Amino acid sequence: MNIVEEHREKCTQCGQCLEICPRYDDFSLLDQLYRYLDGTSGIDPASLLRCLTCGLCAEACPEGLGVKMLISPARQKWVSENGLTDRQTMADPEAENNIFKKVAEMDKIPAYRDGPGSVVYFPGCAGTYINKCMSQASVALLEKAEVDYTVLSGLEYCCGAVSAGAGNPGPIRKHGQQNIEEIRKRGAKILITACPGCFRAFKDIYPRVFGELDFEVLQVSQYLERLLKEGKLIPETAFKHRVFYHDPCHLTRGMGVYREARNVLENIPGTELANKTPENSACCGFGGGVRVNYSSESLSVASDRYRAAEKLGCDVIITNCGGCMQNLIEAGKGEKIKIFDLTEYLSLACGVKIEREDREMLELVNRAYSLCISDYKEPGFS
């Protein structure tokens, strides 16, 4: 049974997927996707570009189906028939319009330790080039905990997850095996990833494509929880914050990782966690290419996270993903609630302050988007 037959057979059209979805509200989309995937009609590519790939639909569906199950193969089919657009190549390390290349031309990129180490930290493209405070905070915590670490950063080590999500699997095929070999070469027993997409690539996609890995793969929240349990990190600053933890879609719904970050936050003195489970968690609006295709709509989705945090009486939102952090910061102009990355917040609690320039980061990102993507419209003009 193929994916269309399975979806048609199991879907009862109860509507729960579209009730929870922040992007789609018309059941005709399912019929469009069925016909396109079984080859009986074409499709308007705009129908495919609106999906955040957040997984809320599958979580809400009694049969575990949802819309994303059809969107992902439909995007791949569309690319195979029509070729790659600049929106599919913007995260491809080999492409001239790669946004991270453009950022590197315009900004200073930190250099990290890159020799051998039993622990490899993989900041990903976002942590290397855009959300630099995340990688700087992580490295500061590894130093403080006296971990034998090394950093694998830069475009030459792109995991390929973002491109694959946009319908371009080429970077995974091209870079996956060399990434694995470089990690082995450095003598790693543990790989720590920052980006949820990188985590899924190494933890799920790479073993299926390249075979089982001989090193442990952890998301940074999992490793920080371990360091706290082992007493290698001890928060020394007591905060007075009621915190809303924003669950990244690809980490929580995609990979089932949500408890570790909460455990980290609950171990920081003076931090009161308002949402102790991922129940009612929702998307920040960044993923699935929506941020670059529908920028204002993307930030409107992110604004809902402020309302959710405000309703719970929180003064801080903590996230654990570079894309989420970027979107929340950009959507938060005029908001009183502060945004922190998990590693940044823990580093502050451990007495390490990381410099952060939000306005410069957003200006740089929007400039890179406008230079690399045709017809890109900044938020407020889309």
C-alpha positions in Angstrom: 0.0 0.0 0.0 1.5 3.4 -1.0 1.2 6.6 1.0 -1.8 7.9 -0.9 -3.8 4.6 -0.5 -2.9 4.4 3.2 -4.0 8.0 3.8 -7.2 7.6 1.8 -8.1 4.4 3.6 -7.5 5.6 7.1 -8.6 9.2 6.9 -12.1 9.7 8.3 -12.1 13.5 7.4 -12.9 14.3 11.1 -11.1 17.7 10.6 -8.9 17.5 13.7 -5.8 18.0 11.7 -7.1 21.3 10.2 -8.5 22.5 13.5 -5.0 22.5 15.0 -3.1 23.6 11.8 -1.9 27.2 11.8 -1.7 27.3 7.9 -4.4 25.2 6.2 -8.2 25.1 6.8 -9.7 23.5 3.6 -10.2 19.8 3.1 -9.8 20.2 -0.6 -6.1 20.3 0.0 -6.1 16.5 0.7 -7.8 15.7 -2.6 -5.3 18.0 -4.4 -2.4 16.1 -2.8 -3.9 12.7 -3.5 -4.3 13.5 -7.2 -0.9 15.0 -7.5 0.9 12.1 -5.8 -0.9 9.4 -7.7 -0.1 11.3 -11.0 -3.7 12.2 -12.1 -3.2 16.0 -11.9 -0.8 18.8 -11.3 -0.7 21.1 -8.2 -0.2 24.8 -7.4 3.3 24.9 -5.7 1.9 27.5 -3.3 -0.2 24.7 -1.8 3.0 23.0 -0.8 4.9 26.0 0.4 2.5 27.0 3.2 3.2 23.9 5.4 5.4 24.5 8.5 6.1 20.7 8.7 5.5 21.2 12.4 3.7 17.8 12.9 0.8 19.3 14.9 -1.6 17.7 12.4 -0.2 14.2 12.9 -0.3 14.6 16.7 -4.0 15.7 16.5 -5.0 12.9 14.0 -6.6 9.8 15.7 -5.0 7.7 13.0 -1.6 9.5 13.2 -1.9 10.8 9.6 -2.1 14.6 9.2 -1.2 16.7 6.2 2.6 16.7 6.6 2.6 13.0 5.7 1.6 14.0 2.1 3.3 17.4 1.9 6.8 16.1 2.2 6.7 13.5 -0.7 4.7 16.0 -2.7 7.5 18.6 -2.3 10.1 16.0 -3.4 8.0 15.1 -6.4 7.6 18.8 -7.4 11.3 19.3 -7.3 12.0 16.2 -9.3 9.6 17.4 -12.0 10.4 21.1 -12.0 14.0 21.4 -10.7 15.3 23.3 -7.8 14.4 26.9 -7.1 16.5 29.3 -5.1 14.2 28.5 -2.1 15.3 24.8 -2.3 19.0 25.7 -2.7 19.3 28.5 -0.1 20.7 26.1 2.5 22.7 23.9 0.1 26.4 24.3 0.8 27.3 23.9 -2.9 24.8 26.6 -4.1 25.9 30.2 -4.9 22.8 31.6 -3.2 23.5 29.8 0.1 22.4 32.3 2.8 25.1 31.2 5.2 27.8 31.9 2.6 26.3 35.3 2.3 26.3 35.9 6.0 30.0 34.8 6.3 30.8 37.5 3.6 29.2 40.2 5.7 30.0 39.2 9.3 32.8 37.8 11.5 32.3 34.2 12.3 33.8 32.8 15.6 36.6 30.2 15.4 36.4 27.2 17.7 38.6 24.4 18.8 38.7 21.9 15.9 41.2 19.2 16.9 40.5 15.7 18.4 38.0 15.3 21.2 35.9 12.6 22.8 32.9 15.0 22.5 32.1 16.7 19.2 29.8 19.7 19.4 27.9 20.3 16.1 26.4 23.8 16.2 24.9 23.5 12.7 24.7 26.3 10.1 22.3 28.4 12.2 24.5 28.2 15.3 27.7 28.9 13.3 26.6 31.8 11.2 23.4 33.4 12.6 22.5 32.5 16.2 26.1 32.7 17.4 25.2 33.2 21.0 23.9 29.6 21.1 27.2 28.1 20.0 29.2 30.6 22.1 27.2 29.7 25.2 27.5 25.9 24.5 31.3 26.2 24.1 31.5 28.3 27.3 29.6 25.6 29.2 31.8 22.8 27.8 34.9 24.7 28.9 33.4 25.3 32.4 32.6 21.6 32.7 36.1 20.7 31.6 34.9 18.5 28.8 37.3 17.1 26.3 35.5 18.6 23.3 36.0 19.7 19.7 33.7 21.7 17.4 32.6 20.6 13.9 31.3 23.8 12.3 31.1 25.5 8.9 29.3 24.9 5.7 31.6 22.0 4.7 29.9 20.0 7.5 26.3 20.9 6.8 24.0 18.0 7.8 21.6 18.7 4.9 18.4 18.5 6.9 17.0 21.9 6.0 17.5 21.3 2.2 15.9 17.8 2.5 12.8 19.4 4.2 12.5 21.8 1.3 12.5 18.8 -1.2 16.3 18.8 -2.0 17.9 15.6 -0.6 21.3 16.3 -2.4 23.2 17.8 0.5 22.5 14.8 2.8 23.7 12.4 0.2 26.8 14.5 -0.5 27.8 15.5 3.0 26.4 12.8 5.3 29.1 10.2 5.0 32.0 12.7 5.2 30.4 14.2 8.3 30.3 10.7 9.9 33.9 10.0 8.9 35.2 13.3 10.3 33.5 12.7 13.7 35.1 9.3 13.8 38.4 10.7 12.8 38.3 13.1 15.8 37.8 10.2 18.2 34.3 11.1 19.3 32.3 9.0 21.6 29.5 11.5 21.8 28.1 14.0 19.2 26.1 16.9 20.6 23.9 18.8 18.2 22.3 22.2 18.7 19.7 22.4 15.9 16.8 19.9 16.2 17.1 19.4 12.4 20.8 18.3 12.8 19.7 16.1 15.7 17.2 14.3 13.5 19.7 14.0 10.7 22.3 12.2 12.8 19.9 10.3 15.1 17.4 9.2 12.5 18.2 9.9 8.9 21.9 9.1 8.8 21.6 5.6 10.4 18.9 4.7 7.9 20.9 6.0 4.9 24.5 5.2 5.9 24.2 2.5 8.6 24.4 2.5 12.4 26.7 5.1 13.9 29.4 4.1 16.4 29.1 7.2 18.6 26.2 8.4 20.8 24.1 11.3 19.4 22.6 13.7 21.9 20.7 17.0 21.5 22.4 19.7 23.6 19.6 19.7 26.2 20.2 16.0 26.8 23.9 16.6 27.3 23.4 19.6 29.6 21.1 17.5 31.7 23.8 14.9 32.0 26.5 17.5 33.0 24.1 18.8 35.7 23.4 15.3 37.1 27.1 14.6 37.2 27.8 17.8 39.1 30.1 19.1 36.3 27.9 22.2 35.9 26.5 23.9 39.0 24.3 27.0 38.5 25.5 29.7 40.9 23.1 32.6 40.1 19.6 32.5 41.4 17.1 34.1 39.0 13.6 35.2 39.7 11.8 34.3 36.5 8.6 32.4 35.6 9.7 30.7 32.4 7.7 29.4 29.4 9.6 26.7 27.6 8.9 26.8 23.8 9.1 23.3 22.4 10.8 23.2 19.0 8.5 21.2 16.6 11.2 19.0 15.1 12.6 18.2 18.5 9.4 17.5 20.4 6.9 16.1 17.9 9.6 15.0 15.5 12.0 13.3 17.9 10.1 12.9 21.1 12.6 15.0 23.1 11.0 17.4 25.5 11.7 16.4 29.2 15.5 17.1 29.3 15.3 20.8 28.7 12.7 21.1 31.4 14.9 19.2 33.8 17.7 21.7 33.0 15.5 24.6 33.7 14.1 23.1 36.9 17.7 22.7 38.2 18.4 26.5 37.9 17.7 28.2 41.2 14.9 30.8 41.2 13.5 29.6 37.8 9.8 28.6 37.9 8.8 26.5 34.9 5.2 27.3 33.9 4.6 24.6 31.3 5.9 21.3 32.7 4.8 19.2 29.8 4.6 19.8 26.0 0.8 19.7 26.1 -0.7 22.6 24.0 2.8 23.4 22.6 2.6 25.0 19.1 4.8 26.1 16.2 6.9 29.3 16.1 6.1 29.8 12.4 9.7 29.5 11.2 9.9 26.0 9.7 9.1 24.3 6.4 10.4 27.4 4.4 7.4 29.5 5.7 9.7 32.2 7.1 11.2 33.0 3.7 8.0 32.4 1.6 5.5 34.2 3.9 7.5 36.3 6.3 4.8 38.4 7.9 2.5 35.3 8.3 5.4 33.4 9.8 6.0 36.1 12.5 2.2 36.3 13.2 2.4 32.6 14.1 5.4 33.4 16.4 3.4 36.2 18.1 1.0 33.6 19.4 3.8 32.1 21.6 4.0 35.5 23.4 0.3 35.3 24.1 0.6 31.8 25.4 3.5 32.8 27.7 1.7 35.9 28.8 -1.4 33.9 29.7 0.7 31.8 32.1 2.2 34.9 33.7 5.7 34.3 32.3 8.4 37.0 31.8 10.8 34.8 29.9 10.5 32.4 27.0 13.3 29.8 26.6 13.7 27.9 23.4 16.1 25.2 22.1 16.4 25.9 18.4 18.0 28.5 16.3 15.1 29.0 13.9 12.6 29.3 16.8 14.9 31.8 18.5 15.3 33.9 15.4 11.5 34.0 14.8 10.6 34.7 18.4 13.1 37.6 18.6 11.9 39.1 15.3 8.2 38.8 16.3 8.9 40.2 19.8 9.4 43.9 18.9 7.7 45.9 21.7 7.2 42.8 23.8 8.2 42.8 27.5 8.9 39.1 27.6 12.5 38.2 27.1 13.8 35.4 24.8 16.8 33.2 25.7 18.3 30.0 24.2 18.5 27.2 26.7 22.3 27.1 26.7 22.5 30.9 27.0 20.2 30.9 30.0 22.1 28.1 31.7 25.5 29.9 31.0 24.1 33.0 32.7 23.1 30.9 35.7 26.7 29.5 35.7 28.2 33.0 35.7 29.1 33.3 32.0 27.6 36.2 30.1 27.4 35.9 26.3 27.1 39.0 24.2 24.1 39.2 21.9 23.2 41.7 19.3 19.6 41.0 18.2 19.0 43.9 16.0 22.3 43.4 14.0 21.4 39.7 13.7 18.0 40.4 12.2 19.3 43.0 9.9 22.0 40.6 8.7 19.5 37.7 8.2 17.0 39.8 6.2 19.8 41.2 4.1 21.1 37.7 3.3 17.6 36.5 2.4 17.0 39.4 0.1 20.4 38.8 -1.7 19.9 35.0 -2.0 16.1 34.6 -2.7 14.3 36.1 -5.6 11.3 38.3 -4.7 11.9 38.0 -1.0 9.8 40.4 1.0 10.8 41.5 4.5 8.1 41.2 7.2 5.6 43.9 6.9 5.8 44.0 3.1 4.8 40.4 2.3 
